Amino acid sequence: IFTSATAAVALILEELMSDSRPRTSRVHSWYVMTSHSTSAAAASISSAAGTAAAGPPPPAGPPKVTDVPRPPLRCTLTFRGPCPGHPSSSATRPYATEVPLAAPPEMRGSFFALLCHEEHVRWQKKCGEGATVTKEYVGPGATTDTAPDGSWNVTDVDGSVLRLRPVRHRPLHSCYELRGETAEQQEPVFFCYPLLNIVGNAKCGSSALYHLLGAHPRLAAAFPKNKEYCLFERTIYDYLDGFRRGVWAAPTKHKVLFNGCISYLNGLTFDLILKQPKSLNLYLVREIAA
C-alpha cells in the first residue's frame, strides 16, 4: 500500500535535494497519486508512522477567527478594445464593470481574491487579443504592487494591512518576513511556505501519506500541530504566523517543509497573496472503478 506513492515522493525529493542551483523563478508543479488503500490499512500506516515519529507535544496553533470585521469588497474589470464575448465593450472607450462575488461559507474571506482573479483570467482568455482586460480588486487578500525593496502589502480579512518581504532562510523554499499593524505584530515574524502540499479529495489516503512523509528524515511538517492546516476561519496573519512553528521545529535547513491542507483553493489563494511561492502539490484521487 502506497508503495508507488512513496517511490514517487522519493524521486521528487532526490530531484529537489540534488539541485543546488539557485532558484530564482517559481516552482509549482502538480503530481497526481491514486489511492488503493482501505481505511483500516491507512489507519494502520498512520498509527505506525505516528509512533515512529513521536516526540514532544507540538505548540498550540493560532486562534481561529469566526467573526471579524470585513473590509470593503469590490472586483472591477475594465475592458479596453472590442471583446467578442462582452457586448458592452467598445473599440473607442474603456468599459468598466463590477463582478459579483458570491461564494459558499467555506470560501469566505481571502478566497474572494481568488474568485476575482479567476474571473479576470476567464474574460481575458474569452476576449483574446482584441481587447485588454485589467482588474482592480479591493477586499481580503488584495495585494499592492511590489516595492523597490521587494515587499508588498496585503489586506487581511479584518481589514488590517500586512507587510510581506521575501528573505533567504531555507534552501528551495520561499521564505518571508511578516509584519502587521497592531503593536504585537510590529515585531517581524519569519516563516517559510511549505514546498510540498498534499491536496485532493477526502478519503484518498491523505492522512496516511502525511504520516509517511513525517517519518522521512529529510522532511518536516510546516505546522506540527495538525495535519490539515488551512486558512479557513483564520486571519492571514495568524495562518502565516503558524508556519513559523515549522521553521523552528525543523532547525536543519536541509529539511523540506510539507503541509496537509487538502483544499486546492487554499494553495491557489496563497499563490496570489505570496506572489507565486515555490510549491509542489501532491494531488490525491481515488482509483476510478472500471
C-alpha positions as CSV (number, residue, x, y, z in Angstrom):
1,I,0.0,0.0,0.0
2,F,1.3,3.4,-1.0
3,T,4.4,1.8,-2.5
4,S,4.1,3.7,-5.7
5,A,3.3,7.0,-3.8
6,T,6.3,6.5,-1.6
7,A,8.5,5.8,-4.6
8,A,7.2,8.9,-6.4
9,V,7.9,11.1,-3.4
10,A,11.4,9.7,-3.0
11,L,12.1,10.5,-6.7
12,I,10.8,14.0,-6.2
13,L,12.9,14.6,-3.1
14,E,16.0,13.3,-4.9
15,E,15.4,15.8,-7.7
16,L,14.8,18.7,-5.3
17,M,17.6,17.9,-2.9
18,S,20.2,17.2,-5.6
19,D,19.6,20.5,-7.4
20,S,22.0,23.0,-5.8
21,R,21.4,25.7,-8.4
22,P,19.9,28.9,-7.1
23,R,16.2,29.0,-7.9
24,T,15.0,32.5,-8.9
25,S,11.8,31.5,-10.6
26,R,8.6,29.9,-9.3
27,V,8.5,26.1,-8.8
28,H,4.9,25.0,-8.8
29,S,4.1,21.5,-10.1
30,W,1.3,19.0,-9.7
31,Y,1.7,15.3,-9.1
32,V,-1.4,13.1,-9.2
33,M,-1.4,10.0,-6.9
34,T,-4.1,7.3,-6.8
35,S,-5.0,5.7,-3.5
36,H,-5.7,1.9,-3.5
37,S,-5.8,1.6,0.3
38,T,-8.7,0.8,2.6
39,S,-9.5,2.9,5.7
40,A,-8.2,0.2,8.0
41,A,-4.9,-0.1,6.1
42,A,-4.5,3.6,6.0
43,A,-5.2,3.8,9.8
44,S,-2.5,1.2,10.5
45,I,0.0,3.1,8.4
46,S,-0.8,6.3,10.2
47,S,-0.5,4.7,13.6
48,A,2.8,3.1,12.8
49,A,4.3,6.2,11.3
50,G,3.0,8.4,14.1
51,T,4.6,6.1,16.7
52,A,7.9,6.2,14.9
53,A,7.8,10.0,14.7
54,A,6.6,10.5,18.3
55,G,8.2,13.4,20.2
56,P,7.3,16.3,22.5
57,P,3.8,17.7,22.0
58,P,3.7,20.5,19.4
59,P,2.8,24.0,20.5
60,A,-0.7,25.3,20.3
61,G,-1.9,26.7,16.9
62,P,-3.1,30.2,16.2
63,P,-6.6,31.1,17.3
64,K,-9.4,30.7,14.9
65,V,-11.4,33.7,13.8
66,T,-15.2,33.1,13.4
67,D,-16.5,36.7,13.4
68,V,-14.2,39.6,12.4
69,P,-15.0,42.9,10.7
70,R,-14.8,42.7,6.9
71,P,-13.1,45.3,4.7
72,P,-14.9,46.7,1.6
73,L,-15.3,44.1,-1.2
74,R,-15.1,45.1,-4.9
75,C,-13.9,43.4,-8.1
76,T,-13.9,45.7,-11.2
77,L,-12.8,44.6,-14.6
78,T,-12.0,47.2,-17.3
79,F,-12.2,46.3,-21.0
80,R,-10.1,48.2,-23.5
81,G,-10.9,47.3,-27.0
82,P,-13.7,45.2,-28.6
83,C,-14.3,41.8,-26.8
84,P,-16.5,39.3,-28.7
85,G,-17.8,37.8,-25.5
86,H,-18.8,41.1,-23.9
87,P,-21.4,43.1,-25.7
88,S,-20.8,46.3,-23.7
89,S,-17.1,46.5,-24.6
90,S,-16.1,49.2,-27.1
91,A,-13.2,49.8,-29.5
92,T,-13.3,53.5,-28.7
93,R,-13.5,53.8,-25.0
94,P,-12.8,51.7,-21.9
95,Y,-15.7,49.9,-20.2
96,A,-15.7,49.0,-16.5
97,T,-18.0,46.5,-14.9
98,E,-18.5,45.2,-11.4
99,V,-18.1,41.5,-10.9
100,P,-20.5,40.0,-8.3
101,L,-18.5,37.9,-5.8
102,A,-20.7,35.2,-4.4
103,A,-19.2,32.2,-2.5
104,P,-20.3,29.5,-0.1
105,P,-19.4,29.9,3.6
106,E,-16.3,27.7,3.3
107,M,-14.9,30.1,0.6
108,R,-15.2,33.3,2.5
109,G,-12.6,35.8,3.4
110,S,-9.4,35.9,1.3
111,F,-10.9,33.4,-1.2
112,F,-12.8,36.3,-2.8
113,A,-9.4,37.5,-4.1
114,L,-9.1,34.1,-5.9
115,L,-12.6,34.5,-7.4
116,C,-11.8,37.9,-8.8
117,H,-8.5,36.7,-10.2
118,E,-10.1,33.7,-11.9
119,E,-12.9,35.9,-13.4
120,H,-10.2,38.2,-14.8
121,V,-8.3,35.3,-16.4
122,R,-11.5,33.9,-17.8
123,W,-12.5,37.2,-19.5
124,Q,-9.0,37.8,-20.8
125,K,-9.0,34.4,-22.5
126,K,-12.5,35.0,-23.8
127,C,-11.7,38.3,-25.3
128,G,-8.5,37.1,-26.9
129,E,-6.1,39.6,-28.5
130,G,-8.8,42.0,-29.5
131,A,-9.1,43.5,-26.0
132,T,-7.1,44.1,-22.8
133,V,-8.8,43.3,-19.5
134,T,-7.4,44.8,-16.3
135,K,-8.5,44.0,-12.8
136,E,-9.0,46.1,-9.7
137,Y,-9.7,44.2,-6.5
138,V,-10.5,45.6,-3.1
139,G,-11.0,43.3,-0.2
140,P,-9.5,40.5,1.8
141,G,-6.3,39.1,0.2
142,A,-5.8,42.2,-2.0
143,T,-2.1,42.9,-2.7
144,T,-0.2,46.0,-3.7
145,D,2.5,46.3,-6.3
146,T,6.0,45.2,-5.3
147,A,8.1,48.0,-3.8
148,P,11.8,48.5,-4.7
149,D,12.8,46.5,-1.6
150,G,10.8,43.5,-2.8
151,S,8.0,43.9,-0.2
152,W,4.2,44.4,-0.7
153,N,1.1,45.0,1.4
154,V,-1.8,42.5,1.9
155,T,-5.2,43.3,3.2
156,D,-6.2,40.9,5.9
157,V,-9.7,39.5,6.4
158,D,-10.3,42.0,9.3
159,G,-9.2,45.0,7.1
160,S,-5.8,45.4,8.7
161,V,-2.8,45.8,6.4
162,L,0.1,43.3,6.5
163,R,3.6,43.7,5.0
164,L,5.4,40.8,3.4
165,R,9.0,40.8,2.2
166,P,10.9,37.8,0.8
167,V,14.0,36.7,2.7
168,R,16.6,34.0,2.3
169,H,16.3,31.4,5.1
170,R,15.9,27.9,3.8
171,P,17.2,26.4,0.5
172,L,14.5,25.6,-2.1
173,H,11.7,27.3,-0.1
174,S,10.1,30.7,-0.4
175,C,10.6,32.5,2.9
176,Y,9.2,35.8,4.1
177,E,9.3,38.5,6.8
178,L,5.8,39.3,8.0
179,R,4.7,42.4,9.9
180,G,1.2,43.7,10.9
181,E,-0.4,46.9,12.1
182,T,-1.0,46.2,15.7
183,A,1.6,46.7,18.4
184,E,2.1,43.0,19.0
185,Q,2.5,42.5,15.2
186,Q,5.3,45.1,14.8
187,E,8.0,42.5,15.7
188,P,8.9,40.8,12.5
189,V,7.8,37.2,12.0
190,F,9.9,34.9,9.7
191,F,8.3,31.9,8.1
192,C,8.8,29.6,5.1
193,Y,6.0,28.5,2.9
194,P,5.8,24.6,2.6
195,L,7.4,23.3,-0.5
196,L,5.2,20.1,-0.5
197,N,1.5,20.4,-0.2
198,I,-0.9,17.4,0.0
199,V,-4.1,18.3,-1.7
200,G,-7.0,16.5,-3.3
201,N,-10.2,14.7,-2.3
202,A,-11.3,13.4,1.1
203,K,-10.8,9.7,1.9
204,C,-8.0,9.2,-0.6
205,G,-5.2,8.3,1.9
206,S,-4.0,11.9,2.7
207,S,-3.6,11.1,6.4
208,A,-1.5,8.0,5.7
209,L,0.7,9.9,3.2
210,Y,1.1,12.8,5.7
211,H,2.4,10.4,8.4
212,L,4.7,8.7,5.9
213,L,6.2,12.0,4.9
214,G,6.6,13.0,8.5
215,A,8.7,9.8,9.2
216,H,11.1,10.7,6.4
217,P,14.4,12.1,7.8
218,R,14.6,14.9,5.2
219,L,11.0,16.1,5.7
220,A,9.3,18.1,8.4
221,A,5.8,19.3,9.0
222,A,5.4,23.1,8.3
223,F,2.7,23.2,11.1
224,P,3.3,20.4,13.6
225,K,0.1,20.9,15.5
226,N,-2.3,19.2,13.0
227,K,-2.4,17.7,9.5
228,E,-4.9,19.8,7.7
229,Y,-3.6,23.3,8.4
230,C,-5.8,25.6,6.3
231,L,-6.7,29.3,6.2
232,F,-10.4,28.6,7.0
233,E,-11.6,30.7,10.0
234,R,-8.2,32.3,10.5
235,T,-6.8,35.7,9.6
236,I,-4.0,35.7,7.1
237,Y,-1.6,36.9,9.8
238,D,-2.4,34.1,12.1
239,Y,-2.2,31.5,9.3
240,L,1.2,32.6,8.1
241,D,2.5,33.0,11.7
242,G,1.7,29.4,12.2
243,F,4.3,28.4,9.7
244,R,6.9,30.0,11.9
245,R,6.4,26.9,14.2
246,G,7.5,24.6,11.4
247,V,10.7,26.6,10.8
248,W,11.9,26.3,14.4
249,A,10.6,22.7,14.8
250,A,12.8,21.7,11.9
251,P,16.1,23.6,12.6
252,T,18.0,21.7,10.0
253,K,17.9,23.9,6.9
254,H,18.1,21.0,4.5
255,K,14.7,19.6,5.6
256,V,11.8,20.1,3.2
257,L,8.6,21.5,4.8
258,F,5.3,20.0,3.9
259,N,1.6,20.7,4.7
260,G,-1.6,18.6,4.6
261,C,-4.3,21.1,3.8
262,I,-6.2,19.1,1.1
263,S,-8.1,22.2,-0.2
264,Y,-6.5,23.2,-3.6
265,L,-8.3,26.6,-3.2
266,N,-6.1,27.2,-0.2
267,G,-2.9,26.8,-2.3
268,L,-4.3,28.9,-5.2
269,T,-5.2,31.7,-2.8
270,F,-1.7,31.9,-1.4
271,D,-0.2,31.7,-4.9
272,L,-1.7,35.2,-5.2
273,I,-1.0,36.5,-1.7
274,L,2.6,35.3,-1.6
275,K,3.1,36.2,-5.3
276,Q,3.9,32.7,-6.7
277,P,5.9,31.0,-4.0
278,K,7.8,27.8,-4.7
279,S,5.5,24.9,-4.2
280,L,4.8,21.4,-5.3
281,N,1.4,19.9,-5.0
282,L,0.7,16.2,-4.5
283,Y,-2.9,15.7,-5.6
284,L,-4.6,12.6,-4.3
285,V,-7.5,10.9,-6.0
286,R,-9.3,7.6,-5.6
287,E,-8.9,4.9,-8.1
288,I,-11.7,5.1,-10.6
289,A,-13.6,1.8,-10.9
290,A,-13.6,0.2,-14.4
